């Protein structure tokens, strides 16, 4: 696997005129807008919808977290954005507007030319994402050869610069090493370097630290923050870890069974969840509890994709379920947050005053006003 | 202090491996580990990959033979046992594995998986009637239905599979269960269910847990005492709250600090971000093993390996740290981050 740019071969000469991705964006500008995204998977048991009418925005210099448990469609969403879905998956619907261009409407070739430099992706498992038979220098230089038309020597020099940028020691000698000669943390740095090689406007990080130890995770997160600030990139961080979201993200979209069930600024969503699933997740974390005290858990497990009920996707596990939840799927609608109203002045810590409007708070629940948060 | 159920003293295990960069062929996975586990107690074992947690678990399961050191279980050394006595000892220490998808035989049904330990320990439930009844009872204990006995592992979710793994460990009525990352493969909402189950079972059966995990939030919730490992050594051990609130070894402080916190109050948390990564256990640093990443390291740290120091814990519990310059317990983490900031 390569960065999204490098999935398919392309003729060097043509691609060299790819649009410059490094046009400066102002902080908090909307870089990516996703609307009504739907992804179908063709299985032997019929077609299932893995991602259903998902929408969100990613802003320059900010991190949006896609939060959810395994199978919720968060990685599928990332792959759809990057245009690297498995062959059995189809983009069924929706718009993916990156810097004003709808990627979903582009042909594969056009998309490569446009999205290649504009979008980078970092995968969870760096060892399988890197090619074991090429040196890291070759792999890091690939983006420059394909999109900028550099020759091997120039690309190698760029690769060394990139390695410096992501904090790999002795890049001049290590550029000729192979992926297996690096530690897990260093491999992840190389993968990040590949993703940011062409200064993309948008960086998608799919569980970038899940395979790493916690002290190394802290280093990688610090690196991602630094790169985000330097390039004013929009970052989409895909994770199942609530604590990582709390520490790293500005806004969050919580996904469940292929749907976004709640979204908004992290500080507000976590302080005052307006969807029972978000609330259930937050309560499952063992913090501030007496040792051995009973943890609140969500009963049952998420529905299978080929067995998603009509009505609300969360109905089978929800403590608030009513008849209407079984009959009618709640739409994602704006919710008001008491936290927001109470101290609107301090809650905007992430966005300086005078900036563009903050991401709206939405939730997909018939009873979101009735959720009580102690 | 009551006599511990399990006492480990100076346990050392060296593996012989292919040559490393420095020509070293000896990998010291455990380097003088001393620990105790009391009856009904949960000992949390934390550390990063390669620190020796799993080798310690395997040695306690008698899957590895230590080079040096002793294991004492109720006054006897299991490594000296033979025949029936050894079999009985094995019955008393059981294990639950990390990956519930790899640790259950896909060709057996849940009931057979739970009953399999009795194929070796025949005397426990000699008749098939007793075995069937006990399987049903165990399924009930871990929150599954009796009819689930006939299902194969593929028909269960990850959380349910881990319940089967726990039922299998309980089948021999053990005194100690080694839980090797038992919830790290599970989703958060399911993780809480399994942690609750483990907690209930411990209250009910009085079994001791050795809980291995990299997730400090989980360890803080389940463990009575915690031991922190780094490159084959236990560098700090003490009562859980004491170690978490007043870490005395710089590595423990860094580990606590690096672990993300679920706090959205908006207060900016100072973080210790360590330099570099874990050195290779094949070529560990001289003296203190943490010195290459430590902000407090002095010349002595390279020359003399620190001995475990007993430190005063305000609540009177036993708190040990292997460090020449242990951190000030009063300042806690805030003082540490200030010191790191001024050092770098």
Interface residues (C-beta under 8 A of the other chain):
Chain A: X69 X70 X183 X184 X185 X186 X213 X214 X215 X216 X217 X218 X219 X222 X240 X241 X242 X243 X244 X246 X247 X248 X266 X267 X270 X271 X280 X281 X282 X284 X285 X286 X287 X289 X291 X292 X294 X295 X296 X297 X298 X299 X301 X346 X349
Chain B: X48 X49 X157 X159 X187 X188 X189 X190 X191 X192 X193 X195 X196 X199 X202 X203 X214 X216 X217 X218 X220 X221 X222 X223 X224 X240 X254 X255 X257 X258 X259 X260 X261 X262 X263 X264 X266 X269 X271 X273 X274 X277 X278
